[in-house]
Amino acid sequence: MGTKDNSAYWSANKRLIFFCLAVWAFVSFGMGILFRPFLKDISIGGADLGFWMAQQGSIYVFLFIIFFYAFAMNRLDRKFGVNE
């Protein structure tokens, strides 16, 4: 892999990491804290959606992000020829 390929690979990797962190921050901090007053009328399991996202939903989203990141990195590795 040449210098240009290295730069493109790491640029794509950083974009993917930034996207995953932005989703994680929106779900955990945004929906659990900032937007909770707007989500109080939606109920899941007897609790409002904001509380549920802070307690349970953010964990599920975090697990989804882990699997998504692994899938996306495998695809990125194949694209740039650095897969195992």
Backbone torsions as a table, in degrees:
resi	resn	phi	psi	omega
1	MET	NA	128.0	-178.5
2	GLY	-80.9	176.3	-179.7
3	THR	-61.8	-39.3	178.6
4	LYS	-65.1	-41.0	177.6
5	ASP	-65.7	-40.3	177.6
6	ASN	-59.2	-45.2	-179.4
7	SER	-63.5	-43.6	179.2
8	ALA	-66.1	-39.9	179.8
9	TYR	-62.1	-49.5	-177.6
10	TRP	-70.3	-31.2	175.7
11	SER	-64.3	-44.6	177.9
12	ALA	-65.6	-38.7	178.3
13	ASN	-63.3	-44.2	179.1
14	LYS	-65.5	-37.2	176.1
15	ARG	-62.4	-41.9	179.1
16	LEU	-64.3	-44.0	178.6
17	ILE	-63.3	-43.9	179.2
18	PHE	-61.6	-42.2	178.4
19	PHE	-61.3	-46.7	179.9
20	CYS	-62.9	-41.5	178.3
21	LEU	-66.7	-37.1	178.7
22	ALA	-66.0	-41.6	177.4
23	VAL	-63.8	-45.5	-179.9
24	TRP	-60.8	-44.0	-179.7
25	ALA	-66.1	-41.4	179.4
26	PHE	-62.7	-44.5	-177.2
27	VAL	-71.0	-48.3	-175.1
28	SER	-76.1	-50.4	-176.9
29	PHE	-86.3	-45.3	-176.7
30	GLY	-66.9	-57.6	-176.4
31	MET	-74.7	-31.1	-178.4
32	GLY	-80.6	-26.6	-174.9
33	ILE	-124.6	-59.5	-172.2
34	LEU	-68.5	-45.5	-175.5
35	PHE	-97.8	10.7	-178.4
36	ARG	-59.5	-41.6	178.6
37	PRO	-60.2	-31.1	179.7
38	PHE	-77.6	-21.1	-176.0
39	LEU	-100.2	4.1	-173.6
40	LYS	-69.3	-21.5	-178.6
41	ASP	-82.7	-12.8	178.6
42	ILE	-95.6	123.9	-175.0
43	SER	-110.5	135.4	174.1
44	ILE	-131.3	117.3	177.6
45	GLY	61.8	29.9	178.6
46	GLY	87.7	-2.1	178.7
47	ALA	-120.6	154.7	178.5
48	ASP	-70.6	157.7	-173.3
49	LEU	-61.4	-38.2	179.3
50	GLY	-62.2	-44.9	177.9
51	PHE	-65.1	-43.2	-179.6
52	TRP	-62.7	-41.3	178.8
53	MET	-65.1	-36.7	179.2
54	ALA	-68.7	-34.4	-175.2
55	GLN	-93.1	-43.7	-173.4
56	GLN	-120.3	-46.4	-173.3
57	GLY	-59.7	-39.1	-179.0
58	SER	-66.6	-30.1	176.7
59	ILE	-67.6	-44.9	178.4
60	TYR	-62.6	-41.6	178.9
61	VAL	-66.2	-39.3	178.2
62	PHE	-61.8	-43.1	177.1
63	LEU	-62.9	-40.7	176.5
64	PHE	-61.8	-41.1	-179.9
65	ILE	-62.5	-39.1	178.9
66	ILE	-59.7	-49.0	-179.4
67	PHE	-68.3	-38.1	177.2
68	PHE	-62.6	-43.4	-179.3
69	TYR	-63.4	-43.2	178.8
70	ALA	-62.1	-44.2	178.6
71	PHE	-62.9	-47.0	-178.0
72	ALA	-66.4	-37.5	178.7
73	MET	-69.4	-37.3	175.7
74	ASN	-61.7	-41.8	178.0
75	ARG	-65.7	-41.5	178.5
76	LEU	-64.8	-41.3	178.0
77	ASP	-62.0	-42.4	177.9
78	ARG	-64.7	-38.3	-179.0
79	LYS	-61.9	-39.2	-177.2
80	PHE	-97.3	3.2	175.3
81	GLY	73.9	29.0	179.1
82	VAL	-116.2	19.0	-179.6
83	ASN	-75.3	163.2	-177.9
84	GLU	-82.6	NA	NA
